[in-house]
Amino acid sequence: MKKFTTLLAALALCLSVSAKTWTNYAGFGWRLPTSTTVKADEDGMSDIKFKNQTGLSIDYAGTHESGFSVRGIFDINYSSSNLTVEDDDDELNGLNGLFLIGAGYAPICTDKMFLGLYGVLGADVTVLFREYTKSSYYYESESKYSMTHAASVLGANATFVYTPAKHFSVFASVCANYMFPAKVEAEITQKVNGTKIFDGDEKFDYKGAFKFVPTIGICWKF
């Protein structure tokens, strides 16, 4: 009987916790431009500086009455770099994607203001590319270069939300992430007069790096 009573009490406690309400924020943000350098871990390789990474962010934060909070971030960004090819002065550029999920605590959650502090993990992927063409009277050569940097991420996030109206909110968020050491895959394809003469890829080791990700935006509170 005592064990049965204890089980009922535990069940009642679980139901009371689950019955408490959640506050949700979902919206879009602008990732403010940032630059990050990853250093080569092999002799003869250049450090890579990802420059002016900026774009669109899809954001979600959900907070329980108890203060427990979850966070989701998905960024798609433009990225340039310090890398060039052959005698072409134009830099490799492309896209950066950042996917993060996390959990933490919300010390402030009122009708007007929200502050959430989180630990986050996920992945950071940047793909850079460049097409380069040279022409002369005798021949035309075409070269295609691409480089992919994909790293696992562990970090922290702070998110502040202000709600001036019933549902409409504005937010500011910043992540301090560590990108773990990763392999960079480089691919090169070369053609002369339309005939492929080289097609190869190789992987190189790069060290880890810290990366800051600031975002501002608007969201819907529900």
C-alpha positions in Angstrom: 0.0 0.0 0.0 2.8 2.3 0.9 4.6 1.7 -2.5 1.3 2.3 -4.3 0.8 5.6 -2.5 4.3 6.7 -3.3 3.7 5.9 -7.0 0.5 7.9 -7.1 2.3 10.8 -5.5 5.1 10.7 -8.1 2.5 10.5 -10.9 0.6 13.5 -9.5 3.9 15.4 -9.3 4.7 14.6 -12.9 1.2 15.7 -14.0 1.4 19.0 -12.1 4.8 19.8 -13.7 3.6 19.0 -17.2 0.4 21.0 -16.6 2.5 24.2 -16.2 2.5 26.5 -19.1 5.2 27.1 -21.7 6.1 30.4 -23.3 7.4 30.3 -26.9 9.2 32.7 -29.2 9.7 31.9 -32.9 11.0 34.3 -35.5 13.6 35.5 -38.0 16.8 37.3 -37.4 19.7 39.0 -39.2 23.1 37.5 -38.5 25.5 40.5 -38.0 28.7 40.2 -40.1 31.6 38.4 -38.4 35.0 37.0 -39.4 36.7 33.9 -38.1 40.2 32.4 -38.8 40.9 28.7 -38.7 44.6 27.8 -38.6 46.2 25.1 -40.7 47.5 22.0 -38.8 49.8 21.0 -41.7 53.0 22.6 -43.0 52.6 24.4 -46.3 48.9 25.1 -45.9 47.4 28.6 -45.5 45.2 29.7 -42.7 41.6 30.3 -43.7 39.8 33.5 -42.8 36.0 33.3 -43.2 35.0 36.9 -43.8 31.8 38.9 -43.5 29.6 35.9 -42.7 26.1 37.3 -42.6 22.6 36.2 -43.5 19.2 34.9 -42.3 18.6 33.2 -39.0 15.5 31.1 -38.0 15.2 31.2 -34.2 13.2 29.4 -31.5 13.1 29.7 -27.7 10.7 27.9 -25.4 10.5 28.3 -21.7 8.7 26.4 -19.0 7.2 28.1 -15.9 9.9 26.4 -13.9 12.6 28.3 -15.8 13.8 25.4 -17.9 14.3 26.6 -21.4 15.2 25.2 -24.8 16.8 26.9 -27.9 17.1 26.3 -31.6 19.0 28.2 -34.2 19.4 27.7 -37.9 21.5 30.2 -40.0 22.1 30.4 -43.7 24.8 33.0 -44.5 26.9 34.4 -47.3 30.7 34.0 -46.7 33.8 35.3 -48.3 37.4 34.3 -47.5 41.0 35.2 -47.9 41.7 32.4 -50.4 42.5 33.1 -54.1 43.4 30.8 -57.0 46.3 31.1 -59.5 46.8 34.7 -60.6 43.1 35.6 -60.1 42.7 38.3 -57.4 39.0 37.4 -56.7 38.5 35.5 -53.5 36.6 32.2 -53.0 33.2 32.9 -51.6 30.1 30.8 -50.9 27.7 29.8 -48.1 27.8 29.1 -44.4 25.3 27.1 -42.5 25.0 26.9 -38.7 22.7 24.5 -36.8 22.4 24.7 -33.0 20.2 23.2 -30.4 20.5 23.7 -26.7 19.0 23.9 -23.2 19.4 26.1 -20.2 17.7 28.4 -17.8 15.6 31.6 -18.1 16.2 33.9 -15.1 13.8 36.5 -16.5 10.5 35.6 -18.1 7.8 38.3 -17.7 5.1 39.7 -20.0 7.5 42.2 -21.4 11.0 40.8 -21.0 12.8 37.4 -21.4 16.4 36.4 -20.8 17.6 32.9 -21.6 21.1 31.4 -21.0 21.9 28.2 -22.8 24.5 25.6 -23.6 24.4 24.7 -27.3 25.8 22.1 -29.6 25.6 21.5 -33.4 27.4 21.9 -36.6 29.0 24.8 -38.6 29.6 24.2 -42.3 31.1 26.6 -44.9 31.4 25.8 -48.6 33.5 28.1 -50.8 33.9 28.0 -54.5 35.3 29.8 -57.5 35.3 29.3 -61.3 38.2 30.7 -63.2 38.6 30.9 -67.0 41.6 31.9 -69.1 41.4 32.4 -72.9 43.9 32.9 -75.7 44.0 32.5 -79.4 45.0 28.8 -79.1 43.0 27.5 -76.2 40.5 28.1 -73.4 41.1 26.7 -69.9 38.5 26.4 -67.2 39.2 25.7 -63.6 36.7 25.0 -60.8 37.7 25.2 -57.1 35.7 24.3 -54.0 36.5 24.0 -50.4 34.4 22.6 -47.6 34.9 23.1 -43.9 32.5 21.2 -41.6 33.1 21.3 -37.8 31.2 20.1 -34.8 30.3 23.0 -32.4 30.0 23.4 -28.6 29.2 26.7 -27.1 27.0 29.1 -25.1 24.1 31.4 -26.0 22.4 34.3 -24.4 19.1 35.5 -25.8 17.1 38.6 -24.7 13.6 39.3 -25.9 11.5 42.4 -25.5 7.7 42.3 -26.1 6.2 45.7 -26.6 2.8 44.3 -27.8 0.8 41.2 -26.9 2.6 38.9 -29.3 5.1 41.0 -31.3 8.6 40.9 -30.0 12.2 41.9 -30.9 15.2 39.9 -29.8 19.0 40.0 -29.6 21.1 36.9 -29.4 24.8 36.1 -29.2 26.6 32.8 -29.4 30.2 32.1 -28.3 31.0 28.8 -30.1 34.1 26.6 -30.3 34.5 24.8 -33.6 36.4 21.6 -33.0 39.4 20.6 -35.3 38.2 19.5 -38.7 39.3 18.3 -42.1 39.0 20.7 -45.0 38.2 19.1 -48.3 39.5 20.8 -51.4 38.3 19.8 -54.9 39.8 21.0 -58.2 38.6 20.4 -61.7 40.4 21.6 -64.8 39.5 21.6 -68.5 41.3 22.7 -71.6 39.1 23.3 -74.8 36.3 21.4 -73.1 38.4 18.3 -72.3 38.9 17.4 -68.6 42.6 17.1 -67.8 42.5 17.0 -64.0 39.9 16.1 -61.4 41.0 15.6 -57.8 40.3 16.2 -54.2 42.3 16.1 -51.0 41.7 16.6 -47.3 43.8 18.8 -44.9 43.8 19.1 -41.1 42.8 22.4 -39.5 42.8 23.4 -35.9 39.8 24.4 -33.8 38.7 28.0 -33.4 36.3 30.2 -31.4 33.5 32.0 -33.2 31.1 34.7 -32.1 27.6 34.8 -33.7 25.5 38.0 -32.9 21.9 38.2 -34.2 19.1 40.6 -34.0 15.5 40.1 -35.2 11.8 39.9 -34.7 9.7 37.0 -33.3 6.2 36.0 -32.3 5.3 35.2 -28.7 2.7 32.5 -28.1 
